[in-house]
Amino acid sequence: MTTTAPADTHDELERGLSNRHLQLIAIGGAIGTGLFLGSGKVISLTGPSVLFIYAVIGCMMFLLMRALGELLLSNLNYKTFGDIAKDLIGPWAGYFVSWTYWITWVVICVADIIAITSYVAYINADIPAWLPALISVAALTILNLQPVRFFGEFEFWFSMIKIVAILALIVTGIVLIVSGFTNPDTGTQASLTHLWDHGGMFPFGASGFLLGFQLGIFSFIGVELVGTAAAETKDPTHNLPRAINSIVVRVLIFYIGALTVIMAITPWDKLDPDQSPFVTTFAYAGFGAAAFAINLVVLTSAASSANSGFYSGTRMMHALARDGHAPRTFALTDARGVPKRAVFFSTVFVFSVVPILLLGDSVIQAFTFVTSVASTFILFIWSMIAISFIQYLRKHPERHASSAFRTPLPRLVPWLVLAFFAFILVTLALADDTRLPLMFTPLWFIALAIMWQVTKRRLLRAGRPLTAAVKLPDAV
């Protein structure tokens, strides 16, 4: 039995994001909360070689995003990574990519909300943890029920806060270095020579350098959000290349620039790995409210990440429904292009953060484990983008030849990126805290394989295609 949708619903998203929205979404996606909080631990384990680690990861992510950009612009009917995978690899690939990306961002969204509660507790410990969590979920739901331009506006200003904080740190650091500032705790004078005077650039040798990659790679989760947002961006042909091409500059300034300044002011081996190096640097400069200020910045960063995750999850659920891989009702959008049913469905799962907080530490520890598993899923998503590009070159060489945004060294880049991700998996297997979550990751894909077989048989029995067709680039 077929149900008729209300007259004010359809199943198309609206292109409501402007160029400034896309640019700031791209920047915000490349600046993770890990830079503010986790960089101290990475520095303590790798020393100044962290600069090379972020440079290599940033280079690889830039190459991957160039490939993604060419794929998206080769056919503006691609709305998600799942569309690309199903069209170039096969229906099963779209199914695996879409469901994996949905669960990854829903879980990370819940983790971000848990993080928000800890930041609120820093400001006022008397506030019960469930209250900011409940408010956060309600706010995310309301925000994502608005036209997409509201999401873009929210991300624009939250990304701006992160940018201002990092630029303020860099300017403050340069002033301290030029003025010959002497650190009151360590007695050392600010100088760029600290980058190599304390055991060299690679104080822990090759082992420490390699260990840093498995910590650093997850700071870049979200860089691919520019691809999700492109489906709802005005004039993606001009705006998407600009957003992707700026990735190199963003990594140089926000990662390498900021960490260089931090280690020049305080020798890397004098930094407290349990403290944000951003807080330490501002405190040395005489800003007593640095801890509070950075805590607010990290809170907004977590809120931005949660909002991005919620947005991505709802759009992926919308795409799954259009393909027949989820209930059709989730594909419907209102007159403003908002997939409201997909938003409410994702809200049900995100609301799980409230009982998690109420049940105590043991449940949160278990959820931390699940989050680690979800984080490894992003390597699968990124790898499928690279594999899709390989298939794109094989199936549509004419599109690549005529592309105005061609990937450099196209025959080499996807294989280089895949080899890099394989290397990251090896480092995850070697580290104690990531080995067990990595071992549990295959269970998800086994479950997906079973789900796909059930879905495929259901579609075949109904005489329906295994996935919705993607229109050709020249289709109207």
N, C-alpha and C positions, 0 to 999 in steps of 0.2 A: 504494500500500500504506500503510495507516495503522498507526502504532506505538502501542502502549498505554503510557501513562505509568505509572511505578511508583506503588504505592498511597499512598506518602507525599508525592506531588507534586500540585499543582493550579496554577492560573494567576492567583490573586488575591493582591494585596498585603495586608499586615496594617496596621491603624491602631495603630501602637505608639508614636507620638510624642505627648508630653504638651504642655500649654500652655507650660510653661517651655522645652521644647525648641524649639517653633515660634517663640517670642518671640526666643530667642537666635540661632536660625538666621536670622531676619529681620534682626537687628542685625548679625550677622557678615557676611551677604550685602551689607549696605550699607557696610561698612568694608573696603575693599580694601587690598591691600598698597601700592597706589599712593599712598594717603594718607600712609603712613609714609616711603616712599622717594621717590616721584615728585612730591610736593607742592612740594619745593624748586625743581624745574625749572619747574613751572607758575607759581609765584610770580615767578620771575626773568623770565618771558616776559609776564606780565600785570599784575604789581604787585598792589595791594590789590583790584583788580577781580575777583580770583579768588574773593572772597567772594560777589559777585553771580553769578559763573559757577556755583558750586556751589549757590547758592540757586535759580537757574533750573532747572538740571538736576535738583535734588532735587524741585522742584515738579512738573516733568514726569514724573519717575519715580513720584511719589506718585499723580498722576492716572492713569497707566498701571496701577499696581498696584490702584487702586480699581476700574478697569474689569475687571482680571483677577479680583479678588476677587468682584465681582458675577457674573462668568461662572462661576467655580468653584462658587459657592453656588447658582446657578440650577439646577444639576444636579450632585448629589454623585457621579454616576457618571463625571464627567470626572476622569481621573487625571493627564493631562499636557496640555501646550499642543497636542500633536498631536491629542488627542481633541477639544479645542475647535475646532481648525481644520478637521478633517475633518467634524465635525458641522455647523458653521455655514457653511463655505466650500465644502468638497468633499473627496473622498478624496485627490486630488492634493495639496491643501494640507496635509493631515495627514502625507502622505509627505514632502513637502519640509521641513516644520517639524521633524518627528521626526529625520530623518537629519541635518539641518543642526545641530540642537541637540546630537545625539550627537557628531558630529565636532568641534564647537566645544569641548565640555567635555573630550573626550579629549585634544585638542591642548593646551588650556590646562592640563590636569592634568600633561601631560608637561613643559610650560614651568615650572610651579610646582615640579616635582621638580628640574629643572635649577637653578632659583633656590635650592632648599634646599641643593644641593651647594655653591653659592657661599657661602652663609651658614655652612655647616659649615667650609669652607675658611678663613673669617675666624677661626673659633675655633681650628682646628688645620689648618694648610696641608699637613701631612704625610699627611693622610688622603686616599687616592686618590678621585677624584670619583665613580667608578662604585660605590664601596661604600655611601655614604649613599643613592645613587639606588636600588640594589638593595634595601636595607633599607626604603626608603620604599615601593617598589612592593609588597614582600611584606607590609608592615604595612597598606597600603591594602586589599590583597586580603583579608587575614585579617579586618580590621575590617568590610568590606562583606559578608563571608560570615556575619556575626552578624545577629541580629534587628535591625530598624531602630532600636529604642530605643538600641542601642549607638552607632549613628551619631549619634543625637540627643544622647547624653551626651557624646560626643567633641566635637561642635560647641558644645555648651553651655559646656564649660570652655575651649575655645580662644577662643570669642567673648568669654568673661569676661576672659581675659588681655588682649585688645585693648581692651576697655572700660576696664579698670583702668589700662592704660598711658595712654590718652587723658585720662581723668579726672585722673590724677596730673599730667599735663602742664598741664592747665587750672588745677588748684589751685596748682601750683608757679608758674605764670605770674601768677596773680592776686596771690599773695604778693609776687612780685617787683615787680609794677606798684604795688601799694599801698605797699610799703616804699621806693619811689623808687630801685630798684636801678639802678646804673650799669654798663653793659656794659664789661668790661675791654678788649675788642678794639676796639670802635668809639668808646668814650668817650661814648656816648649814654645818656641816662636812660630807663628803661622808661616808656612813656606811650602811651595810645591815640591821641595826636595824630600818631604816626608813620604812621597809616593814611592821612593826607591831607597831611602836611607834606613828603613827598618826591616831588614831582611830581604830587600829587593822587591821587584814587582810580583814575583811568584814565591812568597816565603814558605809555602807548604808544598812546593814542587808540583808535579803533574797531578798527583792525587787530589790535592786541595783545589786545584784549578778545575778538574773534571767534576768534583763534587758540587761546585758552585752552579753548574748548569741545571741540575735537577731542582735547585732552589729558585734560580732566576727565571726559568722558563714560564712559571706560573704567574709571574708578575705581568705577563703579556696577555693573559686570558682576557678577552674582550676586544682585542685589536680587530677581530673579524666582524665586530658589530657593524662596522661601516658597510659590510656586504648586506646585512639584514636591513639596515636603514635605507639602502639604495633603492629598494623596491617602493619606498614611499617618499622619494626625494624628487623635487622638481629638477628637470634638466640634468639627469644623471650623466649624460654624455660629457658635460663640461665639469660638473661638480665632483664626480667620483674620482677622476684622475688627479685632481688637485688635492683631494683628501689623502689619497694613497701616496702620492709623491712626497708629501710632507712628513711621512713616517720617519725618514732618515734624520731630518732636522729635529724632530721631536725627541728621538732617542738620544741624539747628541746633546741636546740642551737639558732635557728633563732627567735623564738617567746619568749619562757620563759627566755632564757639566755639574750637576748637583753633587754627585758622589766625589768628584775630583775636589770640589771646594770643601766638602766635609772632611776628607782625609788630609787636606792641606792645612786645615785649621787644627785638627786633632789627629795625631798619628793613629793609623788604623788599629794598632795593637793597644791603644789607650781607650778606645771606644767601648762602651758597655753594650754587649750584644742584646741585652734585655731591654734597652732603652732605645727610643727613636733617635737616630743621629740628627734628625732635624731639630728635635727639642733641645738636644745638647748644644748644637751650634748656635741657635738663637739665645740660649741661656748664657753662653759665654759672651755673647755680644751685648749682654746687659738687659735683655728682654725677660723680665721675671715672669711674665705671663705666657712664656713660650709653650710650656706644657699644656696649658689650657687652650691656647690658640691652635696648636697642632692637633689636639684632641678634637676640636671642632672641625678642623679640616678633614681629619680621618673619618669623622662621623659623616660628613657630607660625602666623602669618597665612598663609604660603605652604602649610603643611601642611593648614590648615583649608580653603583654597581647593582644594587637590588632592583632599582627601577629598570635598568637596562636588561637584567635577567628576566624580569617579569614581562617586559615588552617583547623580548626575543622568544620567550616561551609561548606567549599568546599567538604570535605570528606564525610560529612553527606548528602549533596546534591547528590554526586556520588552514595552513598548507596541507597538513595531514588529512583533514576533513575533505578538502577539495579533491584529494587523490583517492578518496574512498578508504583510507587507512585509519580513519577515526570517524565517529558519528557525524553525519552530514550537517547536523545543526550547528556544529562548531565552525563551519565554513561561512555561515551567514554573517553579514555585516549590516550595520544600520545605514541610514541615509548619509551619515558623515564618514562612512568607511571604517567604522570601528567594529572589530569582531567581538561583540559583547559576550556572546556565549562562551567563546574561548577564554575570555578574561575571567569569567565567573568560574569556569572549570579549573583554571590554574590557581585561582584564589583558594579553592578548597584545599589544595595541596600546600600552598604557602601558609595557610592558617595552622598547619601542623606545628609551626614554631611555638605556638602558645602552650600546648600540652608538653612539648619538649622542655620548655623552660620550667614548667610547673613540676615535672617529674624528677628534676634534679641532675646532679653532676654525671651520674653513670650513663644516663641517656644522652647527655651532651657529648660525652666521650665517644659513645657509639656513633653519634651523628658526625663527629669529627672524622671518624674512620670512613663513613659513607661519603663525606665531602671529599676526602682524599681520593676515593675511587672515582667520584664524579670528575675530579680535576684531571685524572688520566684520560677520561673520555674525550677531552678537548684535543688530545693528540690524534685520536681517531678522526675527529671532524677535520682537523687541519690536513691530515694525510689524505682523506678522501677528496679534498679540494685539489691537492697535487695530482692524485690519480685521475680525477676528472679532467684536469688540464692535459694530461698525457693522452687521454681518449679524444679530447677536443682536437688536438693536433693531428691525430690519426684519422678521425672522421670528417673533420671540416678544415682542411688545410687552406681552403679558399677564404674562410672567415679570418683566419690568422693573417693571411697575406694582405687582406684588405683592412685589417684593424688599425684604427688610429691610436690605439693604446697597446702596442705590442709588448709582450714580456721580453726582457733582454735574455739572450742565450736560451731560447725556449726549449731546445732539445736537452739542455743540461739542467736547467733550474729545477724542474719538478723532481728529478732524480736526486739532485743535491739536497733538496729540502727533505725528501723521504729518508735519505741516509742520515740526515741530522736528527730527525725524529726517532729513528732506530737507535741512534747513539743515546738520545735522551732516555729511551726505555731501558737501555743497559744501565745507565746511571741510577735510574729509579730502582732497578732490581738489586743494585749493589748497596744502596742506602737502607739502613735498618728501619727507619720510620716510614718508608714508602714501599718497601718490598711486599709486605702483607697486603696492603690495599691493591697493589698491582696484580697480585695473584688472584684476587677476587673479581677483577674486572671481567675475565672471560665468562663468568656466570651471567652477566647482563646480556652478552651477545648470544649465549646459548638460549636464554629466554626469548630474545628477539627473534632468533631463527625459528623457534617453535611458534611464536605469535605470527610470524610472516607466513608460515605454512597454513595456519588456520585462516588468516586473512585472505590469502591467495585462493584457497578452496572456496571460501564464501563468495568472493568476487566472480570466480569461474562458474559456480552454480547459478549465480544471478545473471550470467551472461554479460557481465560488465568488464571493462578493461582493467588490467592489473594496476594501472595508475592513470591519472588524468594526463592527457596529452599536453605537451608544451608547444605553443604556436611557433611557427617559423619566424625568423627575424623580420621578414618582409611582410608578415601577415598584418592585416589591419585590425 
